[in-house]
Each structure stands twice: as structure tokens, then as C-alpha cells.
Amino acid sequence: MQLATGVHIGSSIGYKALSSLEFYILVGVTGVGKTTTLNALAALGVQFSSLPDRREITDAIIFAGKKITDRAERFARTAAFRSNYPGGMAQALEQIYLQLPEPILFDGLRGKNEVQHAAKAFPKARFIALDAPDITRVQRLLGRNDAFDTISSATKNNLRDIQGIEAIFSSQEILQLEQWNINPAELEAKLNIVIAERQNYDPKAANAFLATLEPRRSLYLETSSARAETIAEKIRTWMFA
């Protein structure tokens, strides 16, 4: 099945298995700045072939072509997929065959199980881990106006009543959130996305595993304390060193 121009699910004449290629994988949960970083890389003149992103591959392979927009349902379905395929998205990528010019980039993987599986299944893969504090991620979600950022939830009168919030955010961070001049329902929706995602994917565990790889295979960047152009320049230097 053709997923996109030059991208095939399953082997096809003239196509190469992704597992045989050197390619780049962005690693990071929602709101760490992946799209902004990719735009900054393009502005620097770094050219690469992009695989269909995580959403598209999830819809095509994990959801068998079904479009699901609610983030909570997507997390639940991908968790069910991982119960049978522990490598999650990394195992889905093993079905990808390509006929694209290199370098190739995929956005992206999340969680220790995915990066651990990918490091073994794709011996030539190189990982770019982007990270940001959870409260920064909430702020970015509020500002990006992405129709994909929807989740079913019942509005609470108090942020501290949101299930799971105290496991992710400190008391000081919750107090800070309560002081934001934001529509309560919108703030709660974005908080629920971050909380649900963190319950399914642990970025700290993923980044800790990537830190065990040789420096050429893994680059870690914290995106809240540097401009996107600076982050992109560090990636370019690392890619072509």
C-alpha cells in the first residue's frame, strides 16, 4: 500500500527498507517544539525527505485507516497496540519501505519502549531528542491553535480536581496555572492532553535511554531556554559533523 509518494507500507520493487537506511528520528512529546525546530532547520537550508508524520502512520497502520481525532481515544488505542507490539510506533515503522532522496527524517517517537526498539531495529538511525517542561508544553498548546488538540473531558471547578494533575505538576506549578488568564475549559483541555500523554509516555525514561547511545547516534536539546534558530544550528552541526 502506498502511504505517500516514495513511501510504501510493505516491500515493493525498487524500494528500500527503512531499517537499512541512515535516517533521523525526532523524539519528544507534544509541545516540545518539533514543528518549530523543523521550520528553523529548513530556514537554515537543511534539506531532508520527510516521512509521513506520527499521526499519519498511526492512522494508516495502527488504526487501519480510521481517522480518530479525540486525543484520549488515540492514547487508549495506541496503548492497546503496544500491549501486542511493545515497540509501538517503532514497530510500525518496520513496515515502511522508501524510494526517497536522503537524508530522511521522521517525526517522531515517544517513550522508552519506542526508542529502545528503534535503536535495535534501525541500527543506522540517529535520534534528536527535544524536551521542555510540562508547564511550557501546556503554554505552547494554548498558543498553537491546532485542531488536533482536542480531548473529551468534563470541566472541573478547580484545577486540582483534574485527575492525575498532581502527579505531573508541582503545587507551585498548579498555583501558577491557576493564575493564568485563560478560558478554564480550554486550559483544562490542554492540561488533560499533557497529563494523558505523560501517563502513556515517559520522556525522562526515553531520554535517559538515548543518553546511553554513542554521541553520534543521539542528541538531546532542551527547547525552553534557547531560540529555535539556536536549536536548529546545533542540530545542523551535529548532523553533518
Secondary structure, DSSP 8 states (H G I E B T S, - for coil): -EEETTEEES--TT-EEGGGS--EEEE--TTSSHHHHHHHHHHTT---EE---HHHHIIIIISTT----BHHHHHHHHHHHHHH-TTTHHHHHTTEEE---SSEEEEEE-HHHHHHHHHHH-TT-EEEEEE--HHHHHHHHHHH--TT-B------SSGGGSTTHHHHS-HHHHHHHHTS-S-HHHHHHHHHHHHHHHHH--HHHHHHHHTTS-TTTEEEEE-TTS-HHHHHHHHHHHHT-
